[in-house]
Amino acid sequence: MKMLYVIYASASDETVTAVFKKAGYKSYTKAHGATGEGEESEPKLGTHYWPGTNNTMLMAVPDEEIPRLIELVRKLKEEHPRAGLRAFTFPLEECV
């Protein structure tokens, strides 16, 4: 199994969530209000000077689903370049 970790601008939440759901991925954990600075977008620090925040989404999926998910993320990134969208995967082992 792998964990897909997606970071994106909070303003794009409905769009990002809808794309994954439409593709059949309905199981996820989401965190709202993350702050930070990235390489491809302005800082989102939740302050007056650097307004905005990010959301993060975690999805545990079988290894064979990762290429399909990465393609979804690539398309989202192309269609919404200002969303600051980034995605990462890492190995996942279920403990319980």
Backbone as CSV, one residue per row, in Angstrom:
resi,resn,N_x,N_y,N_z,CA_x,CA_y,CA_z,C_x,C_y,C_z
1,MET,0.836,-1.186,0.000,0.000,0.000,0.000,0.871,1.236,0.000
2,LYS,0.267,2.316,-0.453,0.945,3.611,-0.449,0.001,4.668,0.087
3,MET,0.608,5.734,0.566,-0.148,6.905,1.001,0.092,7.996,-0.029
4,LEU,-0.995,8.542,-0.559,-0.906,9.711,-1.421,-1.168,10.919,-0.544
5,TYR,-0.240,11.864,-0.567,-0.330,13.076,0.234,-0.434,14.250,-0.728
6,VAL,-1.558,14.946,-0.704,-1.808,16.054,-1.634,-1.937,17.347,-0.840
7,ILE,-1.262,18.389,-1.311,-1.316,19.718,-0.690,-1.815,20.685,-1.761
8,TYR,-2.758,21.554,-1.385,-3.325,22.481,-2.357,-3.961,23.666,-1.637
9,ALA,-4.174,24.741,-2.363,-4.789,25.945,-1.803,-6.208,25.643,-1.336
10,SER,-6.546,26.138,-0.154,-7.887,25.924,0.400,-8.979,26.396,-0.551
11,ALA,-8.707,27.437,-1.302,-9.698,27.966,-2.240,-10.068,26.950,-3.319
12,SER,-9.219,25.953,-3.539,-9.468,24.934,-4.559,-10.073,23.662,-3.983
13,ASP,-10.488,23.696,-2.733,-10.940,22.484,-2.055,-12.069,21.761,-2.778
14,GLU,-13.108,22.472,-3.148,-14.250,21.815,-3.794,-13.848,21.168,-5.113
15,THR,-13.035,21.847,-5.888,-12.586,21.322,-7.179,-11.756,20.064,-6.998
16,VAL,-10.769,20.116,-6.110,-9.877,18.975,-5.892,-10.663,17.773,-5.380
17,THR,-11.493,17.986,-4.376,-12.277,16.892,-3.807,-13.204,16.284,-4.856
18,ALA,-13.841,17.121,-5.654,-14.775,16.631,-6.675,-14.072,15.755,-7.709
19,VAL,-12.861,16.124,-8.106,-12.127,15.330,-9.100,-11.838,13.935,-8.558
20,PHE,-11.373,13.845,-7.323,-11.084,12.532,-6.747,-12.362,11.710,-6.570
21,LYS,-13.410,12.339,-6.104,-14.674,11.616,-5.918,-15.241,11.134,-7.244
22,LYS,-15.188,11.981,-8.262,-15.699,11.596,-9.577,-14.933,10.398,-10.134
23,ALA,-13.652,10.316,-9.803,-12.816,9.200,-10.258,-13.009,7.948,-9.399
24,GLY,-13.858,8.053,-8.373,-14.157,6.886,-7.547,-13.399,6.792,-6.235
25,TYR,-12.608,7.807,-5.911,-11.847,7.805,-4.661,-12.615,8.614,-3.615
26,LYS,-13.311,7.900,-2.752,-14.163,8.568,-1.769,-13.624,8.465,-0.344
27,SER,-12.580,7.686,-0.147,-11.994,7.517,1.187,-10.735,8.364,1.301
28,TYR,-10.744,9.296,2.236,-9.595,10.169,2.426,-9.673,10.800,3.806
29,THR,-8.571,11.370,4.225,-8.519,12.195,5.424,-8.028,13.552,4.982
30,LYS,-8.720,14.591,5.427,-8.382,15.945,4.995,-8.098,16.816,6.215
31,ALA,-7.095,17.664,6.094,-6.789,18.648,7.133,-6.920,20.038,6.498
32,HIS,-7.609,20.908,7.190,-7.842,22.270,6.701,-6.937,23.259,7.432
33,GLY,-6.568,24.333,6.750,-5.856,25.425,7.396,-4.364,25.244,7.541
34,ALA,-3.761,24.387,6.735,-2.307,24.224,6.795,-1.642,25.470,6.207
35,THR,-0.515,25.845,6.738,0.212,26.999,6.232,1.598,26.566,5.779
36,GLY,2.182,27.370,4.900,3.528,27.048,4.451,3.913,27.820,3.205
37,GLU,5.112,27.550,2.759,5.656,28.164,1.562,6.115,27.060,0.635
38,GLY,5.838,27.237,-0.643,6.238,26.246,-1.626,7.065,26.869,-2.726
39,GLU,7.458,26.038,-3.675,8.283,26.494,-4.783,7.469,27.060,-5.928
40,GLU,6.191,26.681,-6.033,5.414,27.041,-7.209,4.286,28.027,-6.945
41,SER,4.144,28.494,-5.720,3.066,29.438,-5.424,3.518,30.405,-4.334
42,GLU,2.720,31.432,-4.162,3.001,32.392,-3.090,2.819,31.714,-1.735
43,PRO,3.512,32.195,-0.697,3.295,31.638,0.636,1.830,31.766,1.051
44,LYS,1.365,30.786,1.740,0.011,30.806,2.315,0.192,30.606,3.817
45,LEU,0.232,31.742,4.513,0.552,31.713,5.933,-0.607,32.136,6.824
46,GLY,-1.754,32.424,6.233,-2.926,32.796,7.020,-2.776,34.131,7.735
47,THR,-1.916,35.013,7.206,-1.692,36.315,7.828,-2.218,37.417,6.911
48,HIS,-2.225,38.627,7.427,-2.660,39.755,6.611,-1.722,39.940,5.415
49,TYR,-0.440,39.797,5.659,0.545,40.000,4.603,0.568,38.829,3.621
50,TRP,0.477,37.598,4.120,0.444,36.387,3.291,-0.852,35.637,3.580
51,PRO,-1.963,36.127,3.019,-3.261,35.490,3.299,-3.388,34.115,2.646
52,GLY,-4.399,33.406,3.056,-4.689,32.101,2.490,-4.075,30.971,3.292
53,THR,-4.641,29.821,3.109,-4.135,28.607,3.744,-4.206,27.477,2.725
54,ASN,-3.663,26.360,3.104,-3.705,25.148,2.287,-4.574,24.106,2.974
55,ASN,-4.981,23.139,2.209,-5.569,21.925,2.741,-4.649,20.781,2.363
56,THR,-4.706,19.720,3.119,-3.970,18.514,2.777,-4.947,17.353,2.756
57,MET,-4.684,16.417,1.874,-5.519,15.240,1.759,-4.612,14.016,1.769
58,LEU,-4.971,13.045,2.577,-4.249,11.781,2.649,-5.168,10.672,2.165
59,MET,-4.639,9.820,1.279,-5.417,8.708,0.764,-4.563,7.453,0.765
60,ALA,-5.014,6.434,1.496,-4.337,5.140,1.520,-4.903,4.302,0.378
61,VAL,-4.030,3.873,-0.529,-4.477,3.138,-1.708,-3.509,1.998,-2.032
62,PRO,-3.998,0.984,-2.744,-3.098,-0.069,-3.217,-2.057,0.511,-4.180
63,ASP,-0.888,-0.072,-4.198,0.203,0.408,-5.051,-0.224,0.606,-6.499
64,GLU,-1.030,-0.313,-7.019,-1.393,-0.253,-8.438,-2.303,0.937,-8.773
65,GLU,-2.873,1.602,-7.768,-3.722,2.774,-8.000,-2.920,4.068,-8.138
66,ILE,-1.675,4.055,-7.708,-0.865,5.278,-7.694,-0.712,5.912,-9.077
67,PRO,-0.393,5.167,-10.134,-0.265,5.827,-11.441,-1.536,6.566,-11.863
68,ARG,-2.688,5.988,-11.622,-3.951,6.639,-11.972,-4.145,7.925,-11.157
69,LEU,-3.830,7.859,-9.871,-3.970,9.041,-9.020,-2.987,10.141,-9.417
70,ILE,-1.768,9.761,-9.745,-0.769,10.748,-10.167,-1.240,11.442,-11.449
71,GLU,-1.855,10.684,-12.346,-2.383,11.288,-13.573,-3.506,12.274,-13.261
72,LEU,-4.376,11.946,-12.310,-5.419,12.880,-11.882,-4.811,14.165,-11.343
73,VAL,-3.767,14.035,-10.539,-3.105,15.205,-9.960,-2.458,16.043,-11.060
74,ARG,-1.819,15.396,-12.030,-1.198,16.135,-13.133,-2.232,16.959,-13.907
75,LYS,-3.372,16.349,-14.190,-4.428,17.059,-14.909,-4.962,18.228,-14.085
76,LEU,-5.172,17.992,-12.791,-5.625,19.072,-11.912,-4.638,20.224,-11.915
77,LYS,-3.363,19.891,-11.836,-2.314,20.913,-11.790,-2.280,21.726,-13.085
78,GLU,-2.476,21.065,-14.217,-2.515,21.762,-15.502,-3.726,22.685,-15.595
79,GLU,-4.879,22.207,-15.142,-6.120,22.967,-15.244,-6.232,24.080,-14.195
80,HIS,-5.522,23.939,-13.077,-5.590,24.915,-11.981,-4.179,25.251,-11.495
81,PRO,-3.399,25.938,-12.319,-1.998,26.194,-11.972,-1.799,27.056,-10.731
82,ARG,-2.781,27.851,-10.352,-2.620,28.718,-9.182,-3.025,28.029,-7.881
83,ALA,-3.412,26.773,-7.940,-3.837,26.052,-6.736,-2.661,25.614,-5.868
84,GLY,-1.441,25.754,-6.375,-0.283,25.337,-5.590,-0.291,23.848,-5.300
85,LEU,-0.837,23.084,-6.192,-1.039,21.651,-5.993,0.271,20.889,-6.054
86,ARG,0.501,20.077,-5.037,1.665,19.175,-4.990,1.186,17.842,-4.451
87,ALA,1.822,16.761,-4.873,1.457,15.438,-4.389,2.715,14.608,-4.168
88,PHE,2.658,13.769,-3.165,3.770,12.898,-2.798,3.209,11.527,-2.433
89,THR,4.014,10.511,-2.578,3.619,9.185,-2.105,4.682,8.675,-1.150
90,PHE,4.259,7.824,-0.260,5.205,7.127,0.593,4.644,5.769,0.963
91,PRO,5.516,4.814,1.302,5.058,3.475,1.645,4.153,3.511,2.872
92,LEU,3.241,2.584,2.910,2.271,2.549,4.000,2.078,1.110,4.447
93,GLU,2.116,0.896,5.729,1.869,-0.426,6.294,0.781,-0.288,7.342
94,GLU,-0.322,-1.020,7.152,-1.421,-0.973,8.103,-1.030,-1.783,9.332
95,CYS,-1.229,-1.195,10.512,-0.815,-1.817,11.770,-1.971,-2.502,12.497
96,VAL,-3.163,-2.026,12.344,-4.298,-2.586,13.079,-5.410,-2.921,12.132
